[in-house]
Amino acid sequence: MTIDWKKEVELRKEDLLKDLFTLLRIDSVRDDSKATEDAPVGPGPKEALEAFLAIGERDGFTTKTSWKLSRSHRVCTKSRL
């Protein structure tokens, strides 16, 4: 099976741009002065990560939370059926 990626992008262009602009509107600059236990590099990067993961979940990816170095890390994965 061959996928025509240009065609797939064209079919989803408006949705892809909407998601991109959603992420770009978030001020995701690191701010250690506002760091908390659940936002170790500040609230902006946390908000951006949550928005990105929400897009992934909406599109059928599974997210999970794991703990590493006393910080919560979420990853987005999708299984092939």
Secondary structure per residue as TSV (DSSP state, phi and psi in degrees):
chain	resnum	aa	ss	phi	psi
A	1	M	-	360.0	127.0
A	2	T	-	-106.8	133.1
A	3	I	-	-102.7	128.7
A	4	D	-	-88.2	92.5
A	5	W	H	-63.6	-36.0
A	6	K	H	-62.0	-42.4
A	7	K	H	-64.7	-43.6
A	8	E	H	-60.9	-41.2
A	9	V	H	-65.6	-44.2
A	10	E	H	-59.4	-40.3
A	11	L	H	-64.5	-27.7
A	12	R	H	-113.2	11.2
A	13	K	H	-53.3	-50.2
A	14	E	H	-62.7	-42.9
A	15	D	H	-66.7	-40.2
A	16	L	H	-62.8	-42.9
A	17	L	H	-66.5	-39.7
A	18	K	H	-60.2	-45.9
A	19	D	H	-63.7	-42.1
A	20	L	H	-60.2	-46.8
A	21	F	H	-68.8	-31.6
A	22	T	H	-58.5	-45.9
A	23	L	H	-70.6	-38.5
A	24	L	H	-69.2	-24.2
A	25	R	T	-71.5	-16.8
A	26	I	S	-83.8	126.6
A	27	D	-	-78.3	93.7
A	28	S	-	-102.2	27.0
A	29	V	-	-72.9	135.8
A	30	R	-	-59.4	133.9
A	31	D	-	-140.7	88.5
A	32	D	G	-62.8	-22.0
A	33	S	G	-69.4	-18.3
A	34	K	G	-111.1	15.1
A	35	A	-	-65.4	144.1
A	36	T	B	-133.9	176.3
A	37	E	T	-57.7	-41.5
A	38	D	T	-94.7	-0.1
A	39	A	B	-139.0	72.3
A	40	P	T	-63.8	-17.1
A	41	V	T	-117.7	18.3
A	42	G	-	105.9	168.8
A	43	P	H	-72.3	-30.1
A	44	G	H	-63.3	-52.9
A	45	P	H	-61.1	-35.0
A	46	K	H	-63.7	-44.5
A	47	E	H	-61.9	-41.2
A	48	A	H	-64.9	-43.0
A	49	L	H	-62.9	-44.0
A	50	E	H	-63.2	-39.5
A	51	A	H	-65.2	-42.3
A	52	F	H	-63.2	-44.4
A	53	L	H	-65.3	-36.6
A	54	A	H	-63.1	-39.8
A	55	I	H	-63.3	-43.3
A	56	G	H	-61.0	-44.9
A	57	E	H	-62.2	-42.5
A	58	R	H	-59.4	-34.8
A	59	D	T	-91.3	13.6
A	60	G	T	97.2	4.7
A	61	F	-	-83.7	153.5
A	62	T	E	-102.5	131.2
A	63	T	E	-108.4	151.6
A	64	K	E	-143.5	156.5
A	65	T	E	-107.0	133.2
A	66	S	E	-131.6	159.9
A	67	W	E	-111.2	131.9
A	68	K	E	-149.8	128.4
A	69	L	T	54.5	38.0
A	70	S	T	63.5	19.8
A	71	R	E	-125.4	146.7
A	72	S	E	-83.1	127.4
A	73	H	E	-121.9	127.0
A	74	R	E	-108.7	141.7
A	75	V	E	-124.5	155.4
A	76	C	E	-117.2	122.2
A	77	T	E	-133.3	156.6
A	78	K	-	-137.5	128.6
A	79	S	-	-89.3	140.7
A	80	R	-	-84.7	133.3
A	81	L	-	-93.6	360.0
